[in-house]
Amino acid sequence: MPLSGRGWTVPIGIFNREDLEVNAFVRRSAAPRATENRCPPNLTRRYVRSMNPVFDIERSDDAPAIDSMIRRAFQEQSGVADMVAAIRASAQYEPGLTLVARQADQVVGFVMISHAELVDDEGGRHDVLTLSPLAVHPDHERHGIGSALVRAVLSLADARSDLPRLVTLEGSPLFYGRLGFEFAPDHGVVFDLPDWAPPAAAQVHRLTGYDPAVRGRVTYPAAFALAEG
């Protein structure tokens, strides 16, 4: 999956690239980038307030703008946009957990949480959530939009008692750690990471009502393979 851009890319397609506001989702083939918070949190908050972005659930007519923005964010990974389209058309899609950030009616940010699985040692399969991709328009990076999108979508997921209580992610611990993600192996969750990715890239976020008995190896839906293209 790719690492969540979020600093890098995901293995079959899930590493989200995230410097402060980097476009999430760096692929297996991509080299890791150093993640560095160049913008103090208080300045980030002031900037986000000053530019007054609007965060809301994607609408059906947002698809073309989202596709275009993702392709700008991942210029060498056009498959990421194809992956998003495939997830929308699949049973793993959660329409209420796909958010956009708008600035002056332009889509400048995007985040998606969809379904994946954990396969345990006995072959049992457990439904979980996965965050990927996270994308911010190149002209709007490092201003807190990505962080705000992640916090918002996690809050929405936490409020949904009908959803799995674990969110998985492959990405930068420097970025995602401050947003509540933790080292996955500490909770019995295993990722098949790219050779270049540090073990700390494997992360999970425990939602309210999390069951520690839910353990296993992360398995991504077929749509994630498109991110490799």
C-alpha positions as CSV (number, residue, x, y, z in Angstrom):
1,M,0.0,0.0,0.0
2,P,1.1,3.5,-0.2
3,L,2.4,5.3,2.7
4,S,0.1,8.2,3.7
5,G,1.5,11.2,2.1
6,R,2.0,12.2,4.8
7,G,5.5,12.3,4.4
8,W,5.9,9.4,2.0
9,T,3.8,6.9,0.2
10,V,1.9,3.8,1.1
11,P,2.9,0.3,0.0
12,I,0.3,-0.8,-2.4
13,G,-0.7,2.6,-2.5
14,I,-1.0,4.2,0.8
15,F,1.6,6.3,2.3
16,N,0.3,9.8,2.7
17,R,2.9,12.5,2.2
18,E,2.8,15.1,4.8
19,D,5.3,17.8,5.6
20,L,3.0,20.2,7.3
21,E,0.8,20.2,4.5
22,V,2.2,17.8,2.0
23,N,0.2,15.8,-0.4
24,A,-0.4,12.4,1.1
25,F,0.4,9.2,-0.4
26,V,3.9,8.4,-1.4
27,R,4.3,5.1,-3.3
28,R,6.5,2.1,-2.7
29,S,8.7,3.3,-5.5
30,A,9.1,6.8,-4.1
31,A,12.0,7.7,-1.9
32,P,11.1,9.0,1.6
33,R,11.2,12.7,2.1
34,A,12.3,14.4,5.3
35,T,9.3,15.7,7.1
36,E,9.8,18.9,9.0
37,N,7.3,21.2,10.6
38,R,8.5,24.6,9.3
39,C,5.3,26.4,10.5
40,P,4.7,26.9,14.3
41,P,1.3,25.5,15.3
42,N,0.0,28.9,16.5
43,L,1.0,30.5,13.2
44,T,-0.7,27.6,11.3
45,R,-3.9,28.2,13.2
46,R,-3.8,31.9,12.5
47,Y,-3.2,31.3,8.8
48,V,-6.1,28.8,8.5
49,R,-8.4,31.3,10.2
50,S,-7.2,34.2,8.1
51,M,-7.8,32.4,4.8
52,N,-11.1,31.0,6.1
53,P,-11.2,27.7,4.3
54,V,-14.5,25.7,4.4
55,F,-14.3,22.0,5.2
56,D,-17.2,19.8,4.3
57,I,-18.1,16.3,2.9
58,E,-17.5,15.9,-0.8
59,R,-20.4,16.3,-3.1
60,S,-20.9,14.3,-6.3
61,D,-20.2,17.3,-8.4
62,D,-16.8,17.8,-6.6
63,A,-15.3,14.7,-8.3
64,P,-13.7,16.5,-11.3
65,A,-12.2,19.2,-9.1
66,I,-10.9,16.7,-6.6
67,D,-9.4,14.6,-9.4
68,S,-7.6,17.6,-10.9
69,M,-6.3,18.7,-7.5
70,I,-5.0,15.2,-6.6
71,R,-3.2,15.0,-10.0
72,R,-1.6,18.4,-9.3
73,A,-0.5,17.2,-5.8
74,F,0.8,13.8,-7.1
75,Q,2.1,14.8,-10.5
76,E,4.3,11.7,-10.8
77,Q,1.7,9.4,-9.3
78,S,-1.4,9.8,-11.4
79,G,-2.7,6.5,-10.2
80,V,-3.6,8.1,-6.8
81,A,-6.5,9.9,-8.5
82,D,-7.5,6.7,-10.2
83,M,-7.5,4.9,-6.8
84,V,-9.8,7.5,-5.3
85,A,-12.3,7.1,-8.1
86,A,-12.1,3.3,-7.7
87,I,-12.7,3.5,-4.0
88,R,-15.8,5.7,-4.6
89,A,-17.2,3.0,-6.8
90,S,-16.5,0.2,-4.3
91,A,-18.1,-1.3,-1.2
92,Q,-15.2,0.1,0.8
93,Y,-16.3,3.7,0.2
94,E,-17.7,5.7,3.2
95,P,-19.2,8.9,1.7
96,G,-19.5,10.6,5.0
97,L,-15.7,10.2,5.6
98,T,-14.5,11.9,2.4
99,L,-13.8,15.6,3.0
100,V,-12.7,18.6,1.0
101,A,-11.3,21.9,1.9
102,R,-12.5,24.8,-0.2
103,Q,-11.0,28.3,-0.6
104,A,-12.9,30.8,-2.7
105,D,-14.9,27.9,-4.2
106,Q,-11.7,26.1,-5.2
107,V,-10.9,22.6,-3.8
108,V,-7.6,23.0,-2.1
109,G,-7.5,19.9,0.1
110,F,-8.9,16.4,0.3
111,V,-8.9,13.4,2.7
112,M,-10.5,10.0,2.5
113,I,-11.1,7.3,5.0
114,S,-12.3,4.0,3.6
115,H,-12.4,0.3,4.6
116,A,-9.6,-2.2,4.7
117,E,-9.1,-5.4,6.7
118,L,-6.8,-7.0,9.3
119,V,-6.1,-10.7,8.8
120,D,-5.2,-12.4,12.0
121,D,-3.0,-15.5,12.6
122,E,-6.0,-17.8,12.3
123,G,-7.1,-16.3,9.0
124,G,-9.9,-14.3,10.6
125,R,-10.7,-11.1,8.9
126,H,-11.5,-7.9,10.8
127,D,-13.0,-4.7,9.2
128,V,-10.9,-1.6,9.9
129,L,-10.6,1.9,8.4
130,T,-7.7,3.3,6.6
131,L,-6.8,7.0,6.0
132,S,-5.5,7.6,2.4
133,P,-5.0,9.7,0.5
134,L,-4.5,13.1,2.1
135,A,-3.8,15.7,-0.5
136,V,-3.3,19.5,-0.4
137,H,-3.0,21.7,-3.5
138,P,0.7,22.6,-4.1
139,D,-0.1,26.3,-3.8
140,H,-1.7,25.8,-0.3
141,E,0.8,23.4,1.4
142,R,2.3,23.9,4.8
143,H,-0.5,26.1,6.1
144,G,-2.4,23.7,8.3
145,I,-5.1,22.5,5.9
146,G,-3.9,18.9,5.9
147,S,-3.8,18.7,9.7
148,A,-7.3,20.3,9.9
149,L,-8.7,17.8,7.4
150,V,-7.2,14.8,9.3
151,R,-8.6,16.1,12.6
152,A,-12.0,16.6,11.1
153,V,-12.4,13.3,9.4
154,L,-11.2,11.4,12.6
155,S,-13.8,13.3,14.6
156,L,-16.5,12.3,12.1
157,A,-15.4,8.6,12.2
158,D,-15.3,8.7,16.0
159,A,-18.9,9.9,16.2
160,R,-20.1,7.0,14.0
161,S,-20.8,4.0,16.3
162,D,-21.6,1.8,13.2
163,L,-18.0,2.0,12.0
164,P,-14.9,-0.1,12.9
165,R,-13.0,1.5,15.8
166,L,-9.5,1.4,14.4
167,V,-8.0,3.6,11.7
168,T,-4.8,2.4,10.0
169,L,-2.2,4.5,8.3
170,E,1.3,4.4,6.7
171,G,3.0,7.7,7.0
172,S,5.3,10.1,8.8
173,P,5.1,9.6,12.6
174,L,6.3,13.3,13.0
175,F,3.2,14.5,11.3
176,Y,0.6,11.9,12.3
177,G,1.8,11.4,15.8
178,R,0.7,14.8,16.8
179,L,-2.7,14.0,15.4
180,G,-3.3,11.0,17.6
181,F,-1.8,8.2,15.7
182,E,0.3,5.5,17.5
183,F,2.9,2.9,16.6
184,A,0.8,0.0,15.1
185,P,2.8,-3.0,16.4
186,D,2.1,-1.8,20.0
187,H,-1.5,-2.7,19.2
188,G,-0.9,-5.9,17.3
189,V,-1.3,-4.4,13.9
190,V,1.3,-5.4,11.2
191,F,2.0,-3.6,7.9
192,D,4.1,-4.8,4.9
193,L,6.1,-1.6,4.6
194,P,8.5,-0.7,1.7
195,D,12.1,-1.5,2.4
196,W,13.0,2.2,2.8
197,A,10.3,3.0,5.2
198,P,11.1,3.1,9.0
199,P,9.1,0.8,11.2
200,A,7.5,3.9,12.8
201,A,5.7,4.5,9.6
202,A,3.1,1.8,10.6
203,Q,0.5,3.6,12.6
204,V,-3.0,3.3,14.0
205,H,-5.6,5.7,15.6
206,R,-7.9,4.1,18.2
207,L,-11.4,5.5,18.1
208,T,-13.8,5.5,21.1
209,G,-14.8,1.9,21.8
210,Y,-11.7,0.4,20.3
211,D,-11.4,-3.4,20.9
212,P,-7.8,-4.5,21.6
213,A,-8.7,-8.0,20.4
214,V,-8.8,-6.7,16.8
215,R,-5.3,-7.5,15.5
216,G,-3.6,-8.8,12.4
217,R,-1.9,-7.8,9.2
218,V,-3.3,-4.9,7.1
219,T,-4.8,-6.0,3.8
220,Y,-5.8,-3.3,1.3
221,P,-8.7,-3.5,-1.2
222,A,-7.8,-4.0,-4.9
223,A,-8.4,-0.3,-5.6
224,F,-5.2,0.6,-3.8
225,A,-3.1,-1.2,-6.4
226,L,-4.1,1.6,-8.9
227,A,-2.0,4.0,-6.9
228,E,1.1,2.2,-8.2
229,G,0.4,3.3,-11.7
